[in-house]
């Protein structure tokens, strides 16, 4: 299974659905949108968990892969906003058009730039293996046997977020430890002062 052909097939399917979306009316338009949403969520999932991680390492595909992650984030945000509506409005239609334009731009950049550079950076065996992994993951997601991607295949953004969270937690612990230390030091200092004061008082009474 060629990874590029699999992803291109997904692209063509979504393009066809966007054409149907333009001609559909009322609730039929909403139903077509739900199909687009399902296809895009599945497509972005297999790219982010399997395809993109393999392209982050090679120098010639690194920057384009990071851009692709960012473009996915924009698409996800638009899908989320469009999903909140119960019916089609002028505002909804305008936002759906923006979604289509973003997806078309992303597809064009992938097929004309990223795929070509990835083809040069990866071996034929790697391309076949990635294709098989993505096809298997698509089938797994579609049958609903599991809802989450394996933890070992998290995107770099998730890893960075976890790292930041861990750092923040460590910093908070250090601050608390520092405050406790300061509190203990203050208590010892006060006790020492009281002790000296008590000794002076005793000498005067003598």
N, C-alpha and C positions, 0 to 999 in steps of 0.2 A: 504493500500500500504506500504509494508516494504521498508524502506529507503535503507537498504543494498542491497536488491535484485534489486532495481531500478538502483543503481549505478553499481552493478556487470553486469547488462544487458548492460549498456553503455560501460563498459570495454570490454565485449566480442564483441560488435559491432565494436569497434575501432580496436581490435586485428584482426578481419576478414578483415577490410579495409587495415590494414598494410600488410597483406598477399597478398592482391590484388595489392597493390602498388609495391611490390617486383617483381611480374610477369608482370606488365603492362609496356608498352613501349611508348616513345614519348609523344604526347599530351594526350593519354589515362592515362598516369601516372599523369599528371598535374590535370586531372579531378578527379582522385581518391584522390589526395592530397587535393583538394578543399572540398571533402566530409569529409575527416579526420579533416580538419581545422574547418569545420562547427560543427562537432560532438564534438570536443575537446573544442571549445569555449562555446558551450551550456553546456557541462558537467562541465567545470570549473566554469561557471557562477552560476549554481545552487548549487554547492558545497560551493563556497565562500560567497554566499548571504544567504544561508539557512542552509546547513549542518555544515560547519566549525564553524560558530558563536555559534552553540549549543554545540560544543565540546571544545571551548576555556575555558569555566568555570570549568568543572571537572578537578581535578588535574591529574588524570591518563591519560587523553587525551590531556592536554594542550600543552606539548612540541611537540608531534607528529603532532598536528594541525598546529602549527607555522611552522614546517618543511614542511608540505604539501603546505602551502601558498608559501614558497620559491621555492619549486619544480614547482609549477604552473607558477611562474614568469619566470623560465628558459624555460619552454614549450612555453609560450606566445612569448618570444623573438625569439625562433627558428621558430615558425609559421610566425612571422612577416618577418623575413629574407627570409624564403623560398617563401613567397607570392610575393616578389618583382621580382622574376624571371619570364620571359616570356616563357622559354623553359628549358628542362632538360639538365644539364651538369654534369660532373664528380663531381664538387664541390657541386652542388645541391644534387646529390645522396648521397654523404658522409654526408651532413648536415641532410638529411631526415633520414638516418640511426641513427644518433645521437639523433634525435627527437624520433624515435621509441624506442631506448634504454632507454631514459629518461622516456618516458611514461610507458614502461614495468616495470622499477624499481619503479616508483611511484605507479602503480597498485599493485605490489607485496607487497609493504610496507603497503598500505592501507588495502588490503584484509587480510593480515596475522597478522598485528599489530593493526592498528588504528580501524578497524571495530570490532575486538574482544574486545578491551578495551572500545570502545563506547557502545557495546552491554551490557557490565557490568555496565557502568556508567549511561545509560539512561533506562527509564522504557519502557515497551512494547508500552504503549500509546504514549510516546514521539517519538519512532521510527516510529510508524504508522503515526503520525501527520507530521513528517518531510518528510516522503515518499509522503504523499498527497500534501504537499506544493511544493515539488520539481517537482512532476508530473504536477501540475497545472502551475508552472512557466515555465516548458519546453513547455507545450502546448501554453502558452501565447507568448513565444518567437518564437515558430515555426510558429504561425499564423500571427506574425508581428503586433499584436495590439498595442504593445508598445515596445520601444527600450531600455529603461533604467530600471534598478532594482530600487525598492523603496529605497528612501534615508535612511530610518531607518535600512536598511540591508547592509550598507556599511561595508567593511572589516576593520579590525583593522588597516591595513596599511593606508587606506584612512583617518581614523580618526586621526592617528598620523600625517599624512601629513598636514591635516587641522589645527591641533593644532600648528604644527611648523610654519605654515604660519601666524597664528594669533599672535603667540609670536613674530615673526619677525616684523610684522606690528606694534605691541605695542612698541617694542624696538625702531623702527624708529621714532614713534611719540614722545617717551621720549627724543630721541636725539634732535629732532627738537625743542621740548619745552625747553630743556636745553640750546640750542644755542640761542633761543629767550630771555631766561632769562639772559644769559650772555651778550647778546647784549644790553638789557635794562639797566643792571647794569653798563656796560661800558659807556653808554650814560649819566647816572646819575652822574657817577664819573667824566666824562669830564666836565659836566655842573657845577659840584661843584667846580672843579679846576678853571674853568674860572671865576666863581663868586668870589672865594677868591683872584684871581689875580687882578680882577677888583677893589676890595675893597682896596688892598694894593696900587694899582696905585693911587686911589683917596686920600688916606692918605698922600702919598708922595707929591702930588701936593699941598696939604694944607701946 
